[in-house]
Amino acid sequence: MTWAAISTWRMSFKGLKKASKLLQEQQSAGDAVEQLINDVESFPDYHSVGYGGLPNEEGVVQMDAGYMDGDTFAQGSVAAIENVKNAVSVARKLSERKTNSFLVGQGATKFAMQNGFTMTNMLTKKAKTQWEDRIQAEKQENLVPYDGHDTVGAVTLDQKGSMVAATSTSGLFMKENGRIGDSPLSGSGFYVDSSIGGAAATGLGEDIMKGCLSYEIVNKMGEGKSPQQACDESLYPFINKLKEKYGSVGAISLIALDQNGNFGVATNVQFAFCVAGTNQTPTIFVAEPEGNKTHIFPFTQKWLEKFEAETHIPLD
Ligand code: ASP
């Protein structure tokens, strides 16, 4: 039977490989997506997700995460949660509830503590130093919060045909205390319907939320569009509209997977993503916008060297 997984950013490659193994062994889409995202959350050198994530302007790491089951539409989310190693696992646990399934701030942190999730100080020395440097820089220049985008978002399809979508992020570096982006919001940061497909987003949450882009993609796939068509048609016209109406648009990248394991991507910046499936060995691709379409090519040696020079993290 067909299985597949897609995830945002090169940092998710190892997690995607772990998820692929689970899916090959007929494990569930939920376990696979959680494993994929936990892998990124636990790695201290990724500065936009989980442990080692960059803090808000008060020096506190506040994380957002979401989880959705495409069979039942069960959803769980946490936002501005603190001191929790794996925010997406807390979101998954919350998805088991009929009510109170989206918790924020202290309530979310308390729930994690009471339910036995691993609690730890998420601010690494390296992240703290970056925060201190930034405070210094802000004193000299008038800087706005960093709007780079690096949420880990993923969609998985298991051999039973079940699909799950999930996200996890520490959000924007230097965001205000309590700021929440698109990532924990169903329909914006993620959405999935196992009878159609799923989608997830990364980028400037404030702008992604204006278009409910993950829902939009799934809706278009439901009308018969391929994942690639659905991504292109959800993103590029929306960007033009937002420029017109609002005057600006931040970085936005979208991934999608349908119930047959086909994938699609659209982005307004250069964006790396990972894919694996029955007929696709785990691969990192790069996508970039080309008019109203998306140009996709494999992550080359040149890209790998550039990436490693920037992050100092070897591929394996
Ligand atoms: N979407 C995330 C947010 O706005 C940021 C990101 O993807 O980097 O919080």
Residues whose N, C-alpha, C, O or C-beta is under 5 A from the ligand:
A	BS01	LIG	G148 H149 D150 T151 T169 G171 L172 G181 D182 S183 T202 G203 L204 G205 E206
